[in-house]
Amino acid sequence: DILAPLLLIEEAGLAGCQVHATPPALGGGLIRTGGGTVGGPAPAALEICAAHRIPVAESPLSMELTTPTGAALLANLAVVADRFPAMTPIRTGYGAGTRPNGAGANILRVVECEMSGLVEERIVLLETNLDDISGEVVAHALGRLLEEGAIDVFVTPAIGKKNRPVQVISVITDRERYARLLNVLMEETGTLGVRVREEPRLVADRRRETVEVAVGGRTFPVRVKTSEACGRVIAVKPEYEDMRQIARELGITLREVAREVERGLPSPGRGGEQE
């Protein structure tokens, strides 16, 4: 049950490729376990999905549809989401089960695809309007949200009810952190409500590495983020905090450090290696 799927992936030449899957239907009815018969879904499969925050789907079928082994394979091999990223189908394959379900074909479909140079990921956007709060409280709230793991936080001026000026705080996060960040946002600002939206976004493929750069006759480690799209490097950005530390240590300006660091980095537009 475990080795066969891995062998199929390897023999198809897909080892190392991203695997995307729709939320699995766990099933219902009565399921036989080592401890006796229990109501579905299978406790072990449900526990694995809960431990790995795998979204699940409903099904009217009164039978086990996702086994613990199947849930474990999804947890370790696949990105499970409601929507697939943009892709072009190349090959399709089907596997048929022998157990009748009384509702339709018992099959599993696999599609090999080519993906664009951009990567689709799911984000959660938290937003709230504030019209009776000081700038000091807003600044502190933004700092707390970033400390708690927000991907990004920003403030937008707007006009609210009764034509009063308001500040819209927007927090970009993921499924794992949004509940905690929502609590932080409400505690720090006193807002009575927060809008929550899950959205897809397309981003360049990014990699981070630490490189050694020479500045002022000395060598320093600097973290660098390289972004690629369609096989080409489109941005190379050194970490600001590392450059600031170098500037303080050498007693020179940040602009001088940035010029020296950027001389030793690859220029955007140069072709990147295919992964």
One Martini backbone bead per residue (centre of mass of N, CA, C, O) as a GRO file, in nm:
protein
  275
    1ASP     BB    1   0.054   0.065  -0.017
    2ILE     BB    2   0.323   0.239  -0.008
    3LEU     BB    3   0.527   0.149  -0.239
    4ALA     BB    4   0.359   0.157  -0.500
    5PRO     BB    5   0.320   0.464  -0.540
    6LEU     BB    6   0.625   0.530  -0.539
    7LEU     BB    7   0.696   0.354  -0.784
    8LEU     BB    8   0.512   0.493  -0.990
    9ILE     BB    9   0.641   0.772  -0.971
   10GLU     BB   10   0.924   0.683  -1.054
   11GLU     BB   11   0.853   0.540  -1.331
   12ALA     BB   12   0.718   0.819  -1.443
   13GLY     BB   13   0.926   1.060  -1.368
   14LEU     BB   14   0.801   1.221  -1.080
   15ALA     BB   15   1.023   1.257  -0.902
   16GLY     BB   16   1.006   1.574  -0.731
   17CYS     BB   17   0.730   1.650  -0.787
   18GLN     BB   18   0.451   1.807  -0.762
   19VAL     BB   19   0.161   1.743  -0.549
   20HIS     BB   20  -0.189   1.751  -0.618
   21ALA     BB   21  -0.496   1.769  -0.415
   22THR     BB   22  -0.796   1.699  -0.326
   23PRO     BB   23  -1.014   1.667  -0.095
   24PRO     BB   24  -1.085   1.408   0.098
   25ALA     BB   25  -1.309   1.149   0.131
   26LEU     BB   26  -1.380   0.959   0.418
   27GLY     BB   27  -1.660   0.886   0.507
   28GLY     BB   28  -1.886   0.627   0.640
   29GLY     BB   29  -2.044   0.452   0.859
   30LEU     BB   30  -1.914   0.131   0.913
   31ILE     BB   31  -1.600   0.045   1.079
   32ARG     BB   32  -1.338  -0.171   1.088
   33THR     BB   33  -1.137  -0.240   1.370
   34GLY     BB   34  -0.922  -0.352   1.612
   35GLY     BB   35  -1.154  -0.246   1.839
   36GLY     BB   36  -1.385  -0.242   1.628
   37THR     BB   37  -1.687  -0.098   1.558
   38VAL     BB   38  -1.723   0.216   1.385
   39GLY     BB   39  -1.784   0.526   1.306
   40GLY     BB   40  -1.753   0.725   1.059
   41PRO     BB   41  -1.463   0.790   1.019
   42ALA     BB   42  -1.162   0.688   1.038
   43PRO     BB   43  -0.974   0.765   1.305
   44ALA     BB   44  -0.688   0.767   1.177
   45ALA     BB   45  -0.751   0.943   0.930
   46LEU     BB   46  -0.855   1.188   1.091
   47GLU     BB   47  -0.596   1.236   1.257
   48ILE     BB   48  -0.406   1.292   1.022
   49CYS     BB   49  -0.560   1.537   0.908
   50ALA     BB   50  -0.539   1.704   1.169
   51ALA     BB   51  -0.226   1.707   1.206
   52HIS     BB   52  -0.197   1.827   0.882
   53ARG     BB   53  -0.429   2.012   0.785
   54ILE     BB   54  -0.642   1.850   0.610
   55PRO     BB   55  -0.873   1.886   0.394
   56VAL     BB   56  -1.217   1.788   0.372
   57ALA     BB   57  -1.484   1.585   0.241
   58GLU     BB   58  -1.792   1.507   0.145
   59SER     BB   59  -2.015   1.206   0.166
   60PRO     BB   60  -2.292   0.983   0.108
   61LEU     BB   61  -2.121   0.744   0.168
   62SER     BB   62  -2.134   0.423   0.357
   63MET     BB   63  -1.797   0.433   0.357
   64GLU     BB   64  -1.471   0.376   0.314
   65LEU     BB   65  -1.249   0.618   0.137
   66THR     BB   66  -1.016   0.676   0.360
   67THR     BB   67  -0.731   0.565   0.460
   68PRO     BB   68  -0.465   0.590   0.659
   69THR     BB   69  -0.263   0.547   0.428
   70GLY     BB   70  -0.378   0.760   0.237
   71ALA     BB   71  -0.344   1.000   0.434
   72ALA     BB   72  -0.033   0.970   0.462
   73LEU     BB   73   0.037   1.019   0.167
   74LEU     BB   74  -0.080   1.303   0.147
   75ALA     BB   75   0.086   1.433   0.382
   76ASN     BB   76   0.379   1.361   0.229
   77LEU     BB   77   0.314   1.436  -0.102
   78ALA     BB   78   0.083   1.664  -0.077
   79VAL     BB   79  -0.118   1.932  -0.193
   80VAL     BB   80  -0.410   2.037  -0.029
   81ALA     BB   81  -0.685   2.166  -0.234
   82ASP     BB   82  -0.958   2.311  -0.390
   83ARG     BB   83  -0.739   2.426  -0.593
   84PHE     BB   84  -0.572   2.442  -0.878
   85PRO     BB   85  -0.324   2.527  -1.046
   86ALA     BB   86  -0.198   2.639  -1.319
   87MET     BB   87  -0.231   2.404  -1.602
   88THR     BB   88  -0.103   2.150  -1.834
   89PRO     BB   89  -0.205   1.877  -1.976
   90ILE     BB   90  -0.043   1.556  -2.067
   91ARG     BB   91  -0.139   1.314  -1.870
   92THR     BB   92  -0.347   1.023  -1.807
   93GLY     BB   93  -0.489   0.829  -1.524
   94TYR     BB   94  -0.636   0.509  -1.409
   95GLY     BB   95  -0.791   0.367  -1.111
   96ALA     BB   96  -0.957   0.065  -1.017
   97GLY     BB   97  -1.190  -0.054  -0.814
   98THR     BB   98  -1.376  -0.342  -0.665
   99ARG     BB   99  -1.565  -0.179  -0.488
  100PRO     BB  100  -1.883  -0.125  -0.443
  101ASN     BB  101  -2.095   0.191  -0.408
  102GLY     BB  102  -2.378   0.262  -0.567
  103ALA     BB  103  -2.288   0.557  -0.740
  104GLY     BB  104  -2.027   0.465  -0.917
  105ALA     BB  105  -1.725   0.506  -1.005
  106ASN     BB  106  -1.418   0.339  -0.885
  107ILE     BB  107  -1.189   0.600  -0.907
  108LEU     BB  108  -0.854   0.714  -0.994
  109ARG     BB  109  -0.710   1.027  -1.084
  110VAL     BB  110  -0.427   1.111  -1.298
  111VAL     BB  111  -0.235   1.418  -1.365
  112GLU     BB  112  -0.011   1.536  -1.592
  113CYS     BB  113   0.173   1.850  -1.565
  114GLU     BB  114   0.224   2.183  -1.663
  115MET     BB  115   0.378   2.459  -1.524
  116SER     BB  116   0.426   2.757  -1.456
  117GLY     BB  117   0.661   2.992  -1.339
  118LEU     BB  118   0.438   3.016  -1.137
  119VAL     BB  119   0.320   3.016  -0.799
  120GLU     BB  120   0.057   2.873  -0.624
  121GLU     BB  121  -0.107   3.015  -0.335
  122ARG     BB  122  -0.250   3.020  -0.014
  123ILE     BB  123  -0.435   3.280   0.146
  124VAL     BB  124  -0.501   3.488   0.433
  125LEU     BB  125  -0.734   3.761   0.481
  126LEU     BB  126  -0.722   4.028   0.710
  127GLU     BB  127  -0.988   4.266   0.809
  128THR     BB  128  -1.012   4.609   0.944
  129ASN     BB  129  -1.193   4.882   1.083
  130LEU     BB  130  -1.061   5.207   1.203
  131ASP     BB  131  -1.187   5.515   1.401
  132ASP     BB  132  -1.075   5.486   1.738
  133ILE     BB  133  -0.745   5.509   1.700
  134SER     BB  134  -0.422   5.525   1.756
  135GLY     BB  135  -0.111   5.525   1.617
  136GLU     BB  136   0.034   5.367   1.843
  137VAL     BB  137  -0.153   5.117   1.838
  138VAL     BB  138  -0.111   5.042   1.545
  139ALA     BB  139   0.196   5.001   1.556
  140HIS     BB  140   0.189   4.777   1.770
  141ALA     BB  141   0.007   4.579   1.617
  142LEU     BB  142   0.196   4.535   1.374
  143GLY     BB  143   0.431   4.419   1.539
  144ARG     BB  144   0.281   4.175   1.659
  145LEU     BB  145   0.195   4.037   1.394
  146LEU     BB  146   0.485   3.989   1.291
  147GLU     BB  147   0.584   3.825   1.539
  148GLU     BB  148   0.343   3.599   1.489
  149GLY     BB  149   0.375   3.548   1.146
  150ALA     BB  150   0.317   3.746   0.941
  151ILE     BB  151   0.370   3.815   0.614
  152ASP     BB  152   0.178   4.081   0.615
  153VAL     BB  153   0.136   4.442   0.690
  154PHE     BB  154  -0.126   4.694   0.635
  155VAL     BB  155  -0.228   5.042   0.573
  156THR     BB  156  -0.550   5.197   0.482
  157PRO     BB  157  -0.699   5.467   0.380
  158ALA     BB  158  -1.045   5.572   0.457
  159ILE     BB  159  -1.404   5.575   0.415
  160GLY     BB  160  -1.671   5.557   0.628
  161LYS     BB  161  -1.895   5.598   0.833
  162LYS     BB  162  -2.016   5.911   0.813
  163ASN     BB  163  -1.749   6.011   0.668
  164ARG     BB  164  -1.519   5.869   0.818
  165PRO     BB  165  -1.208   5.821   0.896
  166VAL     BB  166  -1.009   5.530   0.821
  167GLN     BB  167  -0.841   5.223   0.912
  168VAL     BB  168  -0.703   4.956   0.719
  169ILE     BB  169  -0.629   4.642   0.831
  170SER     BB  170  -0.392   4.417   0.679
  171VAL     BB  171  -0.356   4.051   0.678
  172ILE     BB  172  -0.109   3.820   0.583
  173THR     BB  173  -0.164   3.464   0.569
  174ASP     BB  174  -0.236   3.144   0.695
  175ARG     BB  175  -0.404   2.875   0.810
  176GLU     BB  176  -0.224   2.822   1.068
  177ARG     BB  177  -0.228   3.151   1.176
  178TYR     BB  178  -0.504   3.312   1.164
  179ALA     BB  179  -0.634   3.268   1.445
  180ARG     BB  180  -0.412   3.403   1.614
  181LEU     BB  181  -0.409   3.678   1.458
  182LEU     BB  182  -0.700   3.752   1.512
  183ASN     BB  183  -0.668   3.780   1.819
  184VAL     BB  184  -0.451   3.999   1.813
  185LEU     BB  185  -0.615   4.212   1.659
  186MET     BB  186  -0.846   4.235   1.871
  187GLU     BB  187  -0.678   4.294   2.127
  188GLU     BB  188  -0.510   4.552   2.020
  189THR     BB  189  -0.779   4.721   1.892
  190GLY     BB  190  -1.093   4.639   1.965
  191THR     BB  191  -1.234   4.506   1.755
  192LEU     BB  192  -1.556   4.358   1.650
  193GLY     BB  193  -1.437   4.283   1.351
  194VAL     BB  194  -1.335   4.030   1.097
  195ARG     BB  195  -1.224   3.977   0.788
  196VAL     BB  196  -1.232   3.660   0.597
  197ARG     BB  197  -1.000   3.545   0.336
  198GLU     BB  198  -0.952   3.314   0.077
  199GLU     BB  199  -0.664   3.319  -0.149
  200PRO     BB  200  -0.508   3.336  -0.438
  201ARG     BB  201  -0.153   3.336  -0.543
  202LEU     BB  202   0.103   3.460  -0.751
  203VAL     BB  203   0.445   3.349  -0.752
  204ALA     BB  204   0.759   3.343  -0.742
  205ASP     BB  205   1.022   3.154  -0.742
  206ARG     BB  206   1.193   3.085  -0.430
  207ARG     BB  207   1.526   3.142  -0.292
  208ARG     BB  208   1.749   3.075  -0.014
  209GLU     BB  209   2.073   3.224   0.069
  210THR     BB  210   2.415   3.218   0.172
  211VAL     BB  211   2.661   3.471   0.121
  212GLU     BB  212   2.981   3.584   0.039
  213VAL     BB  213   3.096   3.920   0.110
  214ALA     BB  214   3.278   4.209   0.011
  215VAL     BB  215   3.350   4.467   0.265
  216GLY     BB  216   3.602   4.666   0.334
  217GLY     BB  217   3.803   4.401   0.328
  218ARG     BB  218   3.564   4.214   0.417
  219THR     BB  219   3.379   3.923   0.525
  220PHE     BB  220   3.025   3.850   0.472
  221PRO     BB  221   2.721   3.731   0.562
  222VAL     BB  222   2.442   3.701   0.320
  223ARG     BB  223   2.116   3.711   0.269
  224VAL     BB  224   1.943   3.565  -0.023
  225LYS     BB  225   1.683   3.646  -0.261
  226THR     BB  226   1.559   3.443  -0.530
  227SER     BB  227   1.375   3.514  -0.829
  228GLU     BB  228   1.159   3.310  -1.044
  229ALA     BB  229   1.049   3.314  -1.403
  230CYS     BB  230   1.049   3.115  -1.660
  231GLY     BB  231   1.370   3.053  -1.596
  232ARG     BB  232   1.414   3.347  -1.470
  233VAL     BB  233   1.578   3.603  -1.328
  234ILE     BB  234   1.405   3.886  -1.157
  235ALA     BB  235   1.536   3.869  -0.854
  236VAL     BB  236   1.785   4.018  -0.620
  237LYS     BB  237   1.780   4.007  -0.252
  238PRO     BB  238   1.911   4.142   0.011
  239GLU     BB  239   1.932   4.154   0.343
  240TYR     BB  240   1.879   4.425   0.535
  241GLU     BB  241   1.988   4.343   0.818
  242ASP     BB  242   2.271   4.262   0.721
  243MET     BB  243   2.351   4.539   0.601
  244ARG     BB  244   2.313   4.705   0.859
  245GLN     BB  245   2.528   4.556   1.026
  246ILE     BB  246   2.766   4.628   0.845
  247ALA     BB  247   2.742   4.935   0.865
  248ARG     BB  248   2.787   4.949   1.171
  249GLU     BB  249   3.062   4.796   1.187
  250LEU     BB  250   3.208   5.003   0.964
  251GLY     BB  251   3.088   5.302   0.949
  252ILE     BB  252   2.878   5.304   0.710
  253THR     BB  253   2.668   5.320   0.465
  254LEU     BB  254   2.410   5.151   0.327
  255ARG     BB  255   2.469   5.222   0.029
  256GLU     BB  256   2.757   5.111   0.022
  257VAL     BB  257   2.685   4.821   0.091
  258ALA     BB  258   2.484   4.767  -0.140
  259ARG     BB  259   2.688   4.805  -0.372
  260GLU     BB  260   2.884   4.576  -0.289
  261VAL     BB  261   2.681   4.342  -0.284
  262GLU     BB  262   2.561   4.372  -0.580
  263ARG     BB  263   2.826   4.303  -0.736
  264GLY     BB  264   2.812   3.981  -0.624
  265LEU     BB  265   2.547   3.950  -0.785
  266PRO     BB  266   2.312   3.842  -0.979
  267SER     BB  267   2.141   3.937  -1.253
  268PRO     BB  268   1.860   4.014  -1.372
  269GLY     BB  269   1.767   3.789  -1.656
  270ARG     BB  270   1.907   3.542  -1.591
  271GLY     BB  271   1.922   3.229  -1.640
  272GLY     BB  272   1.786   2.955  -1.491
  273GLU     BB  273   1.754   2.667  -1.340
  274GLN     BB  274   1.611   2.374  -1.368
  275GLU     BB  275   1.388   2.174  -1.139
   0.00000   0.00000   0.00000
